[in-house]
Amino acid sequence: MDIEKKISHRLKSLGEYVFFGVAEAKKKAIQAGKDIIDLGGGNPDLPPHPKIVEALKKEADKPENHRHPQYEGIPELRKAASLWMNRRFGVDIDPETEIFILLGSKEGLAHISWAFIDPEDVALVPDPAYPVYQRGVELAGGKAVFMPLLKENSWLPDFSKITSKSLSKAKLMFLNYPNNPTGALAGKDFLKTAVDFAKEYELIICQDMAYSEITFDNRKSVSIFQIDGAKDNCLEFFSFSKTYGMTGWRLGFVVGNSNLIDILKRVEISVNSGVFHVLQKAAVVALSLEDNDIDQVRQTYQKRRDILVEGLKDLGWEVEKPAGSIFVWASPVGTKIAHDLDSRQIANLLIEKAGIITTPGAGLGPSGEGYLRFSLIANEEGLNEAVQRIKLLHM
Ligand SMILES: Cc1ncc(COP(=O)(O)O)c(C=O)c1O
């Protein structure tokens, strides 16, 4: 039997998954004995706060926590998330109907397309972006139409550039601020424009807030629910992975319009069976941490950001200090190492000649060509060393 022929068109037509390629390149480099500095994936090296791990251990000892989880998440965590949304953004979210606990925000961002996208339907997707929006849409049989994020627009989509043909078929619009990979934030003005635009064209907004707490220079991210009327047509996806260093736990939550939550829930209960209660109970502790604790995380990433951005700037790279996220989005175009290489070739060069793992911008969307994404997941010493190694390539 020719198994290749059996693969669904949906799966066949998906392009490369850039982070799988990055992980493979890292493996090969390690096997080849290279001394690696890994700035590839969005995989924080900072551990969860000790109070979270303590709670995890304590809850693991309780037999009742090992039974089948509740589909929508335990009431304690939904309540804690609702209180956190209020404390953090001043918005009211009903823990009973407006929150659903996810196995990491990634699966929710993929499954939302299963709930709304049929073949021929369109979803508006930022470019460059975290790949799951596009891939979720395509796995559901729909079409992702890119909204380019350009430096001249402060990395915000220009809604006037979306064609009326795309808009007539569009059901979903994905947004992500603080943004991966550009590090940009969106203010209230932009979010209000987005909500108004989405209402005019009957779109559902899925705003990805994975980096909501990782912002720099005393800035704060804004929740879309701070915009009047956003609850009519918006969802916001949060993650425990980045702020709390809990990437391996696979834990997140989605908040918003109760009908939308209910529709997503119909997909979720069909393919998932809730999240291990031990994790959810420890996550309640994460959401009750003091802002001071999170400040330390922000300061750590901010110091790392400054080392890398200043180092690359000195070498002639085009790079700005990101306002948030754990990424630096930098273009070597015009420098000695770029020649006429594209972003994948430059990423390969950095692995081969400097042992530095990055993500090629083109892997995050066509508008990412010419850029590399550096994750701030090495300590200051590692980042200083990375800058020195890149400097040698410029000589
Ligand atoms: C923008 C963005 N959204 C979502 C996620 C996924 O987070 P989680 O671990 O909650 O699935 C990531 C992880 O890299 C991300 O960068």
The ligand as a MOL file (V3000), in Angstrom:
LIG
                    3D

  0  0  0     0  0            999 V3000
M  V30 BEGIN CTAB
M  V30 COUNTS 16 16 0 0 0
M  V30 BEGIN ATOM
M  V30 1 C 2.3850 33.5410 20.4190 0
M  V30 2 C 2.2610 32.2140 21.0810 0
M  V30 3 N 1.0470 31.7420 21.3700 0
M  V30 4 C 0.8750 30.5550 21.9620 0
M  V30 5 C 1.9570 29.7700 22.2830 0
M  V30 6 C 1.7070 28.4200 22.8840 0
M  V30 7 O 1.7230 28.4290 24.2420 0
M  V30 8 P 1.2710 27.1870 25.0990 0
M  V30 9 O 2.5010 26.6010 25.6770 0
M  V30 10 O 0.3100 27.7460 26.1010 0
M  V30 11 O 0.5700 26.2120 24.1850 0
M  V30 12 C 3.2510 30.2040 21.9890 0
M  V30 13 C 4.4230 29.3560 22.3000 0
M  V30 14 O 5.4870 29.4800 21.7790 0
M  V30 15 C 3.3970 31.4630 21.3650 0
M  V30 16 O 4.6140 31.9410 21.0540 0
M  V30 END ATOM
M  V30 BEGIN BOND
M  V30 1 1 1 2
M  V30 2 1 2 3
M  V30 3 2 2 15
M  V30 4 2 3 4
M  V30 5 1 4 5
M  V30 6 1 5 6
M  V30 7 2 5 12
M  V30 8 1 6 7
M  V30 9 1 7 8
M  V30 10 2 8 9
M  V30 11 1 8 10
M  V30 12 1 8 11
M  V30 13 1 12 13
M  V30 14 1 12 15
M  V30 15 2 13 14
M  V30 16 1 15 16
M  V30 END BOND
M  V30 END CTAB
M  END
